[in-house]
């Protein structure tokens, strides 16, 4: 069994963030969605765990839900940048559309996005919640994890101190991402995200639509590009195991 988390452990967050810490059995994403309306933007819910890096941040968009969901890609970029900043050299962080995080080709974890269920597509949501779970360690099933092509931070060369540092770094990278969005539009965010999304076919051209859908056009295709729905893909959370309440093993 992994050692219990230190209840006195805390995070060093940039200005603008407010920390809400939960004990090991807490659910960061569910709690963030529950308190988001009152807690407000910048609230970061964190579960003190040894085996998982689990947190969620509350956002307050200023555009309709149909386009505000694109904040998900800013969150994914910030997460990848934070992992890359602390990982061993020459290791890659990649995505599987839209929400799965791969580290060195193994499934490390992923992200989820929540919003008020009574918010219409053309209404500005009062909040969004971006939640993350990464596998930090799975000491009881480490052989099974490796055999199933899943990975854990502590078995991939990260130090224990890096797990908290990834969250702190994520917060800084997220602020930078939104600054870039405000200054240069969404295109730089889309480009950074798509750079980490492996191409399915040689020569394909990819983009993100105004509602966040993935658009793919191959060299031989004629007519409109192939479209993959962001909302439908987020609903599936292909990386997430609800029974284990963490990343799938592969």
C-alpha positions in Angstrom: 0.0 0.0 0.0 1.3 3.5 -0.7 2.0 5.8 2.2 -0.7 8.2 3.2 -0.5 11.8 1.9 0.8 14.4 4.3 -2.2 16.4 5.5 0.1 19.4 6.0 1.4 19.3 2.4 0.5 22.4 0.3 1.1 24.0 -3.1 2.9 27.2 -4.1 0.4 28.7 -6.5 0.8 31.9 -8.5 -1.3 35.0 -7.5 -4.9 34.7 -8.7 -5.4 31.1 -7.6 -7.1 29.9 -4.4 -6.3 26.4 -3.2 -9.0 24.0 -1.9 -7.3 20.8 -0.6 -9.2 17.5 -0.2 -8.2 14.4 1.6 -7.2 11.2 -0.3 -10.8 10.0 -1.0 -11.9 13.3 -2.5 -12.8 13.9 -6.1 -11.3 17.1 -7.4 -13.3 17.3 -10.6 -16.6 16.6 -9.0 -15.9 19.0 -6.1 -14.8 21.8 -8.5 -18.0 21.4 -10.5 -20.0 21.5 -7.2 -18.5 24.7 -5.8 -17.6 26.5 -9.0 -20.6 28.8 -9.0 -19.7 30.2 -5.6 -15.9 29.7 -5.5 -15.2 31.6 -8.7 -12.4 31.7 -11.3 -8.9 30.5 -10.2 -10.2 28.1 -7.5 -7.9 25.1 -7.7 -9.2 21.9 -6.1 -6.4 19.4 -5.2 -6.6 15.9 -3.8 -3.6 15.0 -1.6 -2.7 11.6 -3.0 0.5 9.6 -3.4 -0.6 7.5 -6.4 -2.3 10.2 -8.5 -1.8 13.8 -9.5 -5.4 15.0 -9.2 -6.6 18.5 -9.4 -9.2 20.7 -11.1 -9.4 24.5 -11.8 -12.4 26.7 -12.1 -12.6 29.1 -15.1 -15.1 31.9 -15.9 -15.4 32.3 -19.7 -16.6 35.5 -21.4 -18.1 33.9 -24.5 -20.9 31.4 -25.2 -20.6 27.8 -24.2 -20.4 26.6 -27.8 -17.0 28.4 -28.2 -16.0 28.6 -24.6 -15.3 24.9 -24.5 -12.1 25.6 -26.5 -10.6 26.6 -23.1 -10.1 22.8 -22.8 -7.3 23.0 -25.4 -5.5 25.8 -23.4 -5.7 23.5 -20.4 -4.3 20.5 -22.3 -1.4 22.6 -23.6 -0.6 23.9 -20.1 -0.7 20.4 -18.8 1.7 19.1 -21.5 4.0 22.0 -21.0 4.1 21.4 -17.2 4.9 17.7 -17.6 7.6 18.5 -20.2 9.2 21.0 -17.9 9.8 18.4 -15.3 10.3 15.2 -17.3 13.7 13.5 -18.2 15.3 14.7 -21.4 14.2 13.5 -24.9 10.8 12.1 -23.7 7.6 13.2 -25.5 4.2 14.3 -24.2 1.5 13.5 -26.8 -2.3 13.6 -26.9 -5.0 11.2 -28.1 -8.0 13.2 -29.3 -9.2 15.1 -27.4 -8.4 14.4 -23.7 -5.8 11.6 -23.2 -2.2 12.3 -22.2 0.5 10.0 -23.4 4.0 10.1 -22.0 6.7 8.3 -24.0 3.8 6.5 -25.8 2.2 5.2 -22.6 -1.1 6.3 -21.2 -0.3 8.6 -18.3 -3.8 10.2 -17.7 -6.1 12.8 -19.1 -8.4 15.7 -18.5 -12.1 16.4 -18.3 -14.3 19.5 -18.8 -17.4 20.4 -16.8 -20.0 23.1 -17.3 -23.5 24.0 -15.9 -25.8 21.4 -17.4 -28.6 23.9 -17.7 -26.5 26.3 -19.8 -27.6 26.6 -23.5 -25.0 26.5 -26.2 -25.5 30.2 -27.0 -25.4 31.3 -23.4 -22.2 32.4 -21.5 -21.6 29.7 -18.8 -21.1 31.0 -15.3 -18.2 28.6 -15.0 -16.1 25.8 -16.5 -14.1 23.2 -14.6 -11.0 21.7 -16.1 -10.0 18.5 -14.2 -6.8 16.4 -14.5 -5.7 13.0 -13.3 -2.2 11.7 -14.0 -0.9 8.4 -12.7 2.0 9.2 -10.3 2.6 5.7 -8.9 0.9 2.4 -8.7 3.1 0.3 -6.5 0.6 -2.5 -6.0 0.1 -3.1 -9.7 3.3 -1.8 -11.3 4.0 -4.9 -13.4 0.4 -4.9 -14.7 0.6 -1.2 -15.5 3.8 -1.6 -17.5 2.4 -4.7 -19.3 -0.7 -2.8 -20.2 1.2 0.1 -21.8 0.3 2.5 -19.0 2.9 4.6 -17.4 3.4 6.3 -14.0 5.5 9.4 -13.3 7.6 7.9 -10.6 8.5 4.9 -12.8 9.4 7.2 -15.7 12.2 9.1 -14.1 10.3 11.9 -12.3 11.0 12.6 -8.7 8.4 12.6 -6.0 8.8 16.4 -5.6 7.9 16.8 -9.3 4.3 15.6 -8.8 3.4 18.8 -6.9 5.6 20.9 -9.1 3.7 19.8 -12.1 0.5 21.3 -10.7 2.2 24.5 -9.8 3.8 24.7 -13.2 0.4 24.0 -14.9 -1.1 27.0 -13.2 1.6 29.3 -14.6 1.4 27.8 -18.1 -2.4 28.1 -18.0 -2.2 31.8 -17.3 0.4 32.2 -20.2 -1.9 30.3 -22.5 -4.9 32.6 -21.9 -2.7 35.6 -22.3 -1.6 34.3 -25.7 -5.3 33.7 -26.6 -6.2 37.2 -25.6 -3.4 38.7 -27.5 -3.2 36.6 -30.7 -6.5 34.8 -30.9 -7.2 31.1 -30.6 -5.0 30.0 -33.5 -1.8 29.7 -31.4 -3.6 27.6 -28.9 -5.0 25.3 -31.6 -1.5 25.0 -33.3 0.2 24.0 -30.0 -2.5 21.4 -29.3 -2.4 19.9 -32.8 1.4 19.7 -32.7 1.0 17.1 -29.9 -1.8 15.2 -31.7 -0.2 12.5 -33.9 -1.4 12.5 -37.5 -3.5 9.5 -38.6 -2.5 9.7 -42.3 0.4 11.3 -44.1 -0.2 14.7 -45.5 -3.5 15.4 -43.7 -4.4 18.9 -42.7 -6.0 19.5 -39.3 -7.8 22.3 -37.6 -10.1 23.1 -34.6 -13.4 24.5 -35.5 -15.0 27.4 -33.6 -16.9 24.9 -31.4 -13.8 22.9 -30.7 -14.5 20.0 -33.2 -11.5 18.4 -34.9 -11.5 19.0 -38.6 -9.3 16.7 -40.8 -8.8 16.9 -44.5 -6.6 14.4 -46.4 -4.8 15.2 -49.7 -7.1 13.1 -51.8 -10.4 14.2 -50.1 -12.9 16.5 -51.8 -15.7 18.4 -50.1 -15.9 19.3 -46.5 -13.3 18.0 -44.0 -14.0 15.0 -41.7 -15.5 16.3 -38.4 -15.1 14.8 -34.9 -17.3 16.2 -32.2 -15.5 17.6 -29.1 -18.6 17.3 -26.9 -19.2 13.7 -27.8 -15.5 12.8 -27.3 -15.4 14.5 -23.9 -18.5 12.6 -22.8 -16.7 9.3 -23.5 -13.5 10.2 -21.4 -11.8 7.2 -23.1 -8.8 7.4 -20.8 -10.8 7.3 -17.5 -11.8 4.3 -15.5 -14.8 5.3 -13.4 -14.5 2.2 -11.1 -10.9 2.8 -10.3 -11.5 6.6 -10.5 -8.3 7.1 -12.3 -6.5 6.5 -15.6 -7.1 3.2 -17.4 -4.2 0.7 -17.4 -3.8 0.9 -21.2 
